[in-house]
Amino acid sequence: MNGQNRKDILPGLEVDIVLKKDQKTGKLTRGIVKDILTKSVTHPHGIKVRLTDGQIGRVQKIISK
C-alpha cells in the first residue's frame, strides 16, 4: 500500500519513508509513525510523518497495519 492517502496512515504503523536528504537517491528508511504532519487528505509524493526516532519524511510504503 502506498502512503499517499492520509486515512491509511495511523500512529504506530510500521512504514518506509524517504527522508528529504534521500529524495534524489530514493533510499528508504523504516520506522514507526509517531505523528502525521500533512494536513491534506492526499499528497502525490506521500504523506509527511515523524517517526518515533524523530526522523521526518514522506511515506512511500506501509509495512504493517
C-alpha positions as CSV (number, residue, x, y, z in Angstrom):
1,M,0.0,0.0,0.0
2,N,1.4,3.4,-0.9
3,G,1.5,6.4,1.5
4,Q,-0.5,8.9,-0.5
5,N,-3.8,8.7,1.5
6,R,-3.8,10.2,5.0
7,K,-6.6,7.9,6.1
8,D,-4.4,4.8,5.6
9,I,-1.7,6.1,8.0
10,L,-2.0,5.9,11.8
11,P,0.4,6.4,14.6
12,G,2.0,3.1,15.5
13,L,2.2,1.7,11.9
14,E,5.5,0.5,10.5
15,V,6.3,2.4,7.3
16,D,9.1,3.1,4.8
17,I,9.8,6.8,4.3
18,V,12.1,8.8,2.1
19,L,14.0,11.5,4.0
20,K,14.5,14.9,2.4
21,K,18.2,14.3,2.0
22,D,17.5,10.9,0.3
23,Q,14.9,12.2,-2.2
24,K,17.4,12.1,-5.1
25,T,18.5,8.6,-4.4
26,G,15.2,7.2,-3.2
27,K,16.8,5.5,-0.2
28,L,14.1,4.3,2.2
29,T,14.2,4.5,6.0
30,R,11.9,2.1,8.0
31,G,10.3,3.2,11.3
32,I,7.2,3.5,13.4
33,V,4.9,6.5,12.8
34,K,4.7,8.9,15.8
35,D,2.9,12.0,14.2
36,I,1.2,12.7,10.9
37,L,2.4,16.1,9.6
38,T,0.5,16.5,6.3
39,K,-2.9,18.1,6.8
40,S,-4.4,17.4,3.4
41,V,-6.3,14.2,2.6
42,T,-3.8,13.1,-0.1
43,H,-0.4,14.0,-1.3
44,P,1.2,12.8,-4.6
45,H,4.7,12.4,-3.1
46,G,3.4,10.7,0.1
47,I,2.1,11.8,3.5
48,K,4.7,13.5,5.6
49,V,5.2,11.9,9.0
50,R,7.5,12.0,12.0
51,L,8.9,8.6,13.2
52,T,9.3,7.6,16.8
53,D,13.1,8.3,16.5
54,G,12.4,11.9,15.3
55,Q,13.2,11.5,11.6
56,I,10.7,13.2,9.2
57,G,9.9,12.1,5.7
58,R,7.2,11.1,3.2
59,V,5.6,7.7,3.4
60,Q,6.4,5.5,0.4
61,K,5.1,2.2,1.7
62,I,3.1,0.9,4.6
63,I,4.6,-2.3,6.0
64,S,2.1,-3.3,8.7
65,K,-1.5,-2.4,9.5
